[in-house]
């Protein structure tokens, strides 16, 4: 998960994180996915997605911020799905 730990969206990110963890805990232990959280304010979204892939991610959720989603929208050739938590009007 790519979520900001500081800045304008940090409070929203805490709620999202809590919801994801709660949903995970509702599954039986053998079916619970492993979660990793990356601070989306610490590095570029493309770097973080690549890092997540290198760490074995099957799916990336995030980021929240529109500029970061825009950067990811221009990224091609990803080997896993990315569920962005915002949208962009157009991808240049």
N, CA, C and O atoms as a GROMACS GRO file, in nm:
protein
  368
    1UNK      N    1   0.083  -0.116   0.000
    1UNK     CA    2   0.000   0.000   0.000
    1UNK      C    3   0.088   0.123   0.000
    1UNK      O    4   0.184   0.133   0.077
    2UNK      N    5   0.055   0.216  -0.088
    2UNK     CA    6   0.126   0.344  -0.094
    2UNK      C    7   0.037   0.448  -0.030
    2UNK      O    8  -0.061   0.493  -0.090
    3UNK      N    9   0.072   0.487   0.091
    3UNK     CA   10  -0.007   0.585   0.166
    3UNK      C   11   0.084   0.690   0.227
    3UNK      O   12   0.195   0.658   0.272
    4UNK      N   13   0.038   0.816   0.230
    4UNK     CA   14   0.121   0.920   0.290
    4UNK      C   15   0.120   0.912   0.442
    4UNK      O   16   0.014   0.894   0.504
    5UNK      N   17   0.237   0.926   0.502
    5UNK     CA   18   0.247   0.927   0.647
    5UNK      C   19   0.250   1.069   0.703
    5UNK      O   20   0.242   1.088   0.825
    6UNK      N   21   0.260   1.167   0.615
    6UNK     CA   22   0.259   1.306   0.659
    6UNK      C   23   0.189   1.389   0.552
    6UNK      O   24   0.160   1.341   0.442
    7UNK      N   25   0.163   1.514   0.586
    7UNK     CA   26   0.101   1.604   0.490
    7UNK      C   27  -0.050   1.604   0.495
    7UNK      O   28  -0.112   1.549   0.586
    8UNK      N   29  -0.107   1.666   0.396
    8UNK     CA   30  -0.250   1.692   0.388
    8UNK      C   31  -0.337   1.565   0.392
    8UNK      O   32  -0.447   1.567   0.447
    9UNK      N   33  -0.289   1.456   0.335
    9UNK     CA   34  -0.369   1.334   0.325
    9UNK      C   35  -0.336   1.231   0.432
    9UNK      O   36  -0.387   1.119   0.427
   10UNK      N   37  -0.252   1.265   0.527
   10UNK     CA   38  -0.208   1.167   0.628
   10UNK      C   39  -0.325   1.115   0.712
   10UNK      O   40  -0.330   0.996   0.741
   11UNK      N   41  -0.418   1.201   0.750
   11UNK     CA   42  -0.532   1.156   0.830
   11UNK      C   43  -0.621   1.060   0.750
   11UNK      O   44  -0.667   0.959   0.803
   12UNK      N   45  -0.645   1.093   0.624
   12UNK     CA   46  -0.724   1.004   0.538
   12UNK      C   47  -0.652   0.870   0.521
   12UNK      O   48  -0.716   0.765   0.520
   13UNK      N   49  -0.522   0.874   0.508
   13UNK     CA   50  -0.444   0.752   0.491
   13UNK      C   51  -0.454   0.663   0.615
   13UNK      O   52  -0.456   0.540   0.603
   14UNK      N   53  -0.459   0.723   0.733
   14UNK     CA   54  -0.473   0.644   0.856
   14UNK      C   55  -0.604   0.566   0.857
   14UNK      O   56  -0.609   0.451   0.900
   15UNK      N   57  -0.710   0.630   0.809
   15UNK     CA   58  -0.841   0.566   0.803
   15UNK      C   59  -0.839   0.451   0.701
   15UNK      O   60  -0.891   0.343   0.728
   16UNK      N   61  -0.780   0.476   0.586
   16UNK     CA   62  -0.769   0.372   0.483
   16UNK      C   63  -0.688   0.255   0.535
   16UNK      O   64  -0.728   0.139   0.520
   17UNK      N   65  -0.576   0.285   0.596
   17UNK     CA   66  -0.490   0.179   0.652
   17UNK      C   67  -0.566   0.096   0.754
   17UNK      O   68  -0.560  -0.028   0.751
   18UNK      N   69  -0.637   0.162   0.845
   18UNK     CA   70  -0.714   0.090   0.948
   18UNK      C   71  -0.821   0.003   0.884
   18UNK      O   72  -0.844  -0.110   0.929
   19UNK      N   73  -0.886   0.052   0.780
   19UNK     CA   74  -0.988  -0.026   0.712
   19UNK      C   75  -0.931  -0.149   0.643
   19UNK      O   76  -0.990  -0.257   0.649
   20UNK      N   77  -0.818  -0.134   0.578
   20UNK     CA   78  -0.753  -0.248   0.511
   20UNK      C   79  -0.710  -0.352   0.613
   20UNK      O   80  -0.729  -0.472   0.591
   21UNK      N   81  -0.653  -0.308   0.723
   21UNK     CA   82  -0.610  -0.402   0.827
   21UNK      C   83  -0.731  -0.473   0.887
   21UNK      O   84  -0.726  -0.594   0.911
   22UNK      N   85  -0.838  -0.401   0.912
   22UNK     CA   86  -0.960  -0.462   0.968
   22UNK      C   87  -1.017  -0.566   0.872
   22UNK      O   88  -1.057  -0.674   0.914
   23UNK      N   89  -1.022  -0.533   0.744
   23UNK     CA   90  -1.072  -0.627   0.644
   23UNK      C   91  -0.984  -0.752   0.638
   23UNK      O   92  -1.035  -0.863   0.626
   24UNK      N   93  -0.855  -0.732   0.646
   24UNK     CA   94  -0.761  -0.845   0.643
   24UNK      C   95  -0.786  -0.937   0.762
   24UNK      O   96  -0.786  -1.059   0.748
   25UNK      N   97  -0.806  -0.879   0.880
   25UNK     CA   98  -0.826  -0.957   1.001
   25UNK      C   99  -0.957  -1.034   0.999
   25UNK      O  100  -0.973  -1.130   1.075
   26UNK      N  101  -1.051  -0.996   0.915
   26UNK     CA  102  -1.179  -1.067   0.904
   26UNK      C  103  -1.164  -1.200   0.831
   26UNK      O  104  -1.248  -1.289   0.846
   27UNK      N  105  -1.056  -1.214   0.753
   27UNK     CA  106  -1.030  -1.339   0.683
   27UNK      C  107  -0.970  -1.442   0.778
   27UNK      O  108  -0.906  -1.405   0.877
   28UNK      N  109  -0.991  -1.571   0.749
   28UNK     CA  110  -0.923  -1.673   0.830
   28UNK      C  111  -0.771  -1.655   0.818
   28UNK      O  112  -0.722  -1.613   0.712
   29UNK      N  113  -0.697  -1.687   0.922
   29UNK     CA  114  -0.552  -1.663   0.920
   29UNK      C  115  -0.480  -1.718   0.797
   29UNK      O  116  -0.388  -1.654   0.747
   30UNK      N  117  -0.518  -1.833   0.747
   30UNK     CA  118  -0.449  -1.892   0.632
   30UNK      C  119  -0.476  -1.818   0.502
   30UNK      O  120  -0.404  -1.836   0.404
   31UNK      N  121  -0.578  -1.734   0.499
   31UNK     CA  122  -0.614  -1.661   0.377
   31UNK      C  123  -0.574  -1.514   0.382
   31UNK      O  124  -0.595  -1.441   0.285
   32UNK      N  125  -0.516  -1.470   0.492
   32UNK     CA  126  -0.480  -1.330   0.507
   32UNK      C  127  -0.359  -1.294   0.422
   32UNK      O  128  -0.253  -1.357   0.434
   33UNK      N  129  -0.374  -1.195   0.337
   33UNK     CA  130  -0.258  -1.153   0.258
   33UNK      C  131  -0.157  -1.080   0.346
   33UNK      O  132  -0.192  -1.018   0.446
   34UNK      N  133  -0.033  -1.089   0.306
   34UNK     CA  134   0.070  -1.011   0.373
   34UNK      C  135   0.056  -0.867   0.326
   34UNK      O  136   0.036  -0.842   0.207
   35UNK      N  137   0.067  -0.773   0.417
   35UNK     CA  138   0.057  -0.631   0.383
   35UNK      C  139   0.190  -0.563   0.407
   35UNK      O  140   0.259  -0.590   0.505
   36UNK      N  141   0.225  -0.473   0.316
   36UNK     CA  142   0.340  -0.384   0.335
   36UNK      C  143   0.293  -0.244   0.304
   36UNK      O  144   0.220  -0.220   0.208
   37UNK      N  145   0.334  -0.152   0.388
   37UNK     CA  146   0.296  -0.012   0.369
   37UNK      C  147   0.420   0.069   0.335
   37UNK      O  148   0.525   0.055   0.398
   38UNK      N  149   0.407   0.153   0.234
   38UNK     CA  150   0.515   0.240   0.189
   38UNK      C  151   0.467   0.384   0.202
   38UNK      O  152   0.355   0.417   0.165
   39UNK      N  153   0.553   0.470   0.255
   39UNK     CA  154   0.520   0.612   0.271
   39UNK      C  155   0.529   0.681   0.136
   39UNK      O  156   0.638   0.701   0.082
   40UNK      N  157   0.414   0.719   0.082
   40UNK     CA  158   0.411   0.780  -0.051
   40UNK      C  159   0.464   0.922  -0.053
   40UNK      O  160   0.479   0.982  -0.159
   41UNK      N  161   0.491   0.979   0.065
   41UNK     CA  162   0.554   1.111   0.069
   41UNK      C  163   0.706   1.100   0.073
   41UNK      O  164   0.776   1.201   0.059
   42UNK      N  165   0.758   0.978   0.091
   42UNK     CA  166   0.902   0.959   0.106
   42UNK      C  167   0.975   0.939  -0.027
   42UNK      O  168   1.095   0.964  -0.036
   43UNK      N  169   0.902   0.895  -0.129
   43UNK     CA  170   0.967   0.864  -0.257
   43UNK      C  171   0.864   0.877  -0.368
   43UNK      O  172   0.745   0.893  -0.341
   44UNK      N  173   0.909   0.870  -0.492
   44UNK     CA  174   0.817   0.882  -0.605
   44UNK      C  175   0.730   0.757  -0.614
   44UNK      O  176   0.774   0.649  -0.575
   45UNK      N  177   0.608   0.771  -0.665
   45UNK     CA  178   0.520   0.655  -0.674
   45UNK      C  179   0.577   0.547  -0.766
   45UNK      O  180   0.558   0.428  -0.740
   46UNK      N  181   0.646   0.586  -0.871
   46UNK     CA  182   0.702   0.485  -0.961
   46UNK      C  183   0.812   0.405  -0.890
   46UNK      O  184   0.820   0.283  -0.908
   47UNK      N  185   0.895   0.471  -0.812
   47UNK     CA  186   0.998   0.402  -0.736
   47UNK      C  187   0.936   0.308  -0.634
   47UNK      O  188   0.983   0.195  -0.616
   48UNK      N  189   0.831   0.354  -0.567
   48UNK     CA  190   0.767   0.271  -0.465
   48UNK      C  191   0.698   0.149  -0.526
   48UNK      O  192   0.703   0.040  -0.468
   49UNK      N  193   0.634   0.166  -0.642
   49UNK     CA  194   0.571   0.051  -0.707
   49UNK      C  195   0.677  -0.050  -0.749
   49UNK      O  196   0.660  -0.171  -0.730
   50UNK      N  197   0.785  -0.002  -0.804
   50UNK     CA  198   0.894  -0.093  -0.842
   50UNK      C  199   0.952  -0.164  -0.720
   50UNK      O  200   0.984  -0.283  -0.726
   51UNK      N  201   0.965  -0.092  -0.610
   51UNK     CA  202   1.015  -0.152  -0.486
   51UNK      C  203   0.918  -0.259  -0.436
   51UNK      O  204   0.960  -0.366  -0.392
   52UNK      N  205   0.788  -0.230  -0.444
   52UNK     CA  206   0.687  -0.328  -0.401
   52UNK      C  207   0.695  -0.454  -0.487
   52UNK      O  208   0.686  -0.565  -0.434
   53UNK      N  209   0.712  -0.437  -0.617
   53UNK     CA  210   0.725  -0.553  -0.706
   53UNK      C  211   0.849  -0.634  -0.670
   53UNK      O  212   0.844  -0.757  -0.664
   54UNK      N  213   0.960  -0.565  -0.646
   54UNK     CA  214   1.083  -0.635  -0.607
   54UNK      C  215   1.067  -0.710  -0.475
   54UNK      O  216   1.132  -0.812  -0.451
   55UNK      N  217   0.979  -0.658  -0.387
   55UNK     CA  218   0.953  -0.722  -0.258
   55UNK      C  219   0.846  -0.831  -0.268
   55UNK      O  220   0.805  -0.888  -0.166
   56UNK      N  221   0.801  -0.862  -0.390
   56UNK     CA  222   0.708  -0.972  -0.409
   56UNK      C  223   0.561  -0.938  -0.410
   56UNK      O  224   0.478  -1.027  -0.398
   57UNK      N  225   0.526  -0.811  -0.425
   57UNK     CA  226   0.384  -0.773  -0.425
   57UNK      C  227   0.310  -0.834  -0.543
   57UNK      O  228   0.363  -0.844  -0.653
   58UNK      N  229   0.186  -0.873  -0.518
   58UNK     CA  230   0.096  -0.923  -0.622
   58UNK      C  231   0.002  -0.812  -0.668
   58UNK      O  232  -0.058  -0.822  -0.775
   59UNK      N  233  -0.011  -0.707  -0.587
   59UNK     CA  234  -0.103  -0.597  -0.611
   59UNK      C  235  -0.053  -0.477  -0.533
   59UNK      O  236   0.000  -0.491  -0.423
   60UNK      N  237  -0.070  -0.360  -0.590
   60UNK     CA  238  -0.039  -0.236  -0.519
   60UNK      C  239  -0.167  -0.156  -0.506
   60UNK      O  240  -0.242  -0.141  -0.603
   61UNK      N  241  -0.192  -0.104  -0.387
   61UNK     CA  242  -0.306  -0.016  -0.363
   61UNK      C  243  -0.250   0.120  -0.326
   61UNK      O  244  -0.166   0.132  -0.237
   62UNK      N  245  -0.298   0.223  -0.394
   62UNK     CA  246  -0.254   0.359  -0.368
   62UNK      C  247  -0.185   0.414  -0.491
   62UNK      O  248  -0.167   0.341  -0.589
   63UNK      N  249  -0.148   0.533  -0.489
   63UNK     CA  250  -0.149   0.632  -0.382
   63UNK      C  251  -0.282   0.707  -0.376
   63UNK      O  252  -0.374   0.681  -0.453
   64UNK      N  253  -0.291   0.801  -0.282
   64UNK     CA  254  -0.410   0.884  -0.265
   64UNK      C  255  -0.404   1.015  -0.345
   64UNK      O  256  -0.505   1.061  -0.396
   65UNK      N  257  -0.287   1.074  -0.355
   65UNK     CA  258  -0.273   1.206  -0.413
   65UNK      C  259  -0.281   1.203  -0.566
   65UNK      O  260  -0.220   1.117  -0.631
   66UNK      N  261  -0.358   1.298  -0.623
   66UNK     CA  262  -0.375   1.303  -0.769
   66UNK      C  263  -0.244   1.314  -0.846
   66UNK      O  264  -0.228   1.244  -0.946
   67UNK      N  265  -0.149   1.399  -0.805
   67UNK     CA  266  -0.024   1.406  -0.881
   67UNK      C  267   0.049   1.272  -0.887
   67UNK      O  268   0.107   1.236  -0.990
   68UNK      N  269   0.047   1.198  -0.777
   68UNK     CA  270   0.113   1.068  -0.775
   68UNK      C  271   0.039   0.968  -0.863
   68UNK      O  272   0.102   0.886  -0.930
   69UNK      N  273  -0.094   0.974  -0.864
   69UNK     CA  274  -0.172   0.886  -0.951
   69UNK      C  275  -0.142   0.920  -1.097
   69UNK      O  276  -0.132   0.830  -1.181
   70UNK      N  277  -0.127   1.048  -1.126
   70UNK     CA  278  -0.093   1.090  -1.262
   70UNK      C  279   0.041   1.033  -1.307
   70UNK      O  280   0.054   0.989  -1.421
   71UNK      N  281   0.138   1.034  -1.219
   71UNK     CA  282   0.269   0.976  -1.253
   71UNK      C  283   0.258   0.827  -1.280
   71UNK      O  284   0.318   0.775  -1.374
   72UNK      N  285   0.181   0.758  -1.198
   72UNK     CA  286   0.163   0.614  -1.219
   72UNK      C  287   0.087   0.584  -1.348
   72UNK      O  288   0.112   0.483  -1.413
   73UNK      N  289  -0.006   0.672  -1.384
   73UNK     CA  290  -0.084   0.651  -1.506
   73UNK      C  291   0.005   0.654  -1.630
   73UNK      O  292  -0.028   0.593  -1.732
   74UNK      N  293   0.116   0.723  -1.622
   74UNK     CA  294   0.209   0.731  -1.736
   74UNK      C  295   0.309   0.615  -1.737
   74UNK      O  296   0.382   0.597  -1.834
   75UNK      N  297   0.311   0.538  -1.631
   75UNK     CA  298   0.404   0.426  -1.621
   75UNK      C  299   0.349   0.307  -1.700
   75UNK      O  300   0.232   0.271  -1.685
   76UNK      N  301   0.431   0.248  -1.782
   76UNK     CA  302   0.387   0.135  -1.863
   76UNK      C  303   0.466   0.010  -1.826
   76UNK      O  304   0.573   0.017  -1.765
   77UNK      N  305   0.414  -0.103  -1.864
   77UNK     CA  306   0.485  -0.228  -1.847
   77UNK      C  307   0.486  -0.284  -1.707
   77UNK      O  308   0.576  -0.361  -1.672
   78UNK      N  309   0.388  -0.248  -1.625
   78UNK     CA  310   0.384  -0.304  -1.490
   78UNK      C  311   0.343  -0.449  -1.495
   78UNK      O  312   0.257  -0.488  -1.575
   79UNK      N  313   0.403  -0.531  -1.410
   79UNK     CA  314   0.373  -0.673  -1.409
   79UNK      C  315   0.263  -0.711  -1.310
   79UNK      O  316   0.224  -0.827  -1.301
   80UNK      N  317   0.212  -0.612  -1.235
   80UNK     CA  318   0.105  -0.637  -1.138
   80UNK      C  319   0.002  -0.525  -1.149
   80UNK      O  320   0.034  -0.417  -1.198
   81UNK      N  321  -0.121  -0.550  -1.104
   81UNK     CA  322  -0.222  -0.443  -1.106
   81UNK      C  323  -0.196  -0.340  -0.997
   81UNK      O  324  -0.142  -0.371  -0.891
   82UNK      N  325  -0.237  -0.217  -1.026
   82UNK     CA  326  -0.229  -0.108  -0.930
   82UNK      C  327  -0.369  -0.050  -0.915
   82UNK      O  328  -0.430  -0.007  -1.013
   83UNK      N  329  -0.420  -0.049  -0.794
   83UNK     CA  330  -0.550   0.010  -0.764
   83UNK      C  331  -0.525   0.149  -0.708
   83UNK      O  332  -0.500   0.165  -0.588
   84UNK      N  333  -0.531   0.249  -0.795
   84UNK     CA  334  -0.511   0.388  -0.751
   84UNK      C  335  -0.633   0.433  -0.672
   84UNK      O  336  -0.745   0.393  -0.701
   85UNK      N  337  -0.610   0.516  -0.574
   85UNK     CA  338  -0.718   0.561  -0.487
   85UNK      C  339  -0.755   0.706  -0.516
   85UNK      O  340  -0.793   0.782  -0.426
   86UNK      N  341  -0.743   0.742  -0.641
   86UNK     CA  342  -0.783   0.874  -0.689
   86UNK      C  343  -0.788   0.862  -0.840
   86UNK      O  344  -0.772   0.752  -0.894
   87UNK      N  345  -0.811   0.969  -0.909
   87UNK     CA  346  -0.816   0.965  -1.055
   87UNK      C  347  -0.747   1.088  -1.113
   87UNK      O  348  -0.720   1.186  -1.043
   88UNK      N  349  -0.720   1.081  -1.240
   88UNK     CA  350  -0.667   1.195  -1.312
   88UNK      C  351  -0.761   1.224  -1.428
   88UNK      O  352  -0.825   1.133  -1.481
   89UNK      N  353  -0.770   1.350  -1.466
   89UNK     CA  354  -0.860   1.388  -1.574
   89UNK      C  355  -0.811   1.337  -1.709
   89UNK      O  356  -0.890   1.287  -1.790
   90UNK      N  357  -0.683   1.350  -1.732
   90UNK     CA  358  -0.625   1.306  -1.858
   90UNK      C  359  -0.480   1.268  -1.833
   90UNK      O  360  -0.415   1.321  -1.744
   91UNK      N  361  -0.432   1.176  -1.911
   91UNK     CA  362  -0.291   1.134  -1.902
   91UNK      C  363  -0.219   1.191  -2.022
   91UNK      O  364  -0.245   1.152  -2.136
   92UNK      N  365  -0.127   1.287  -1.996
   92UNK     CA  366  -0.055   1.347  -2.111
   92UNK      C  367   0.041   1.249  -2.175
   92UNK      O  368   0.109   1.283  -2.272
   0.00000   0.00000   0.00000
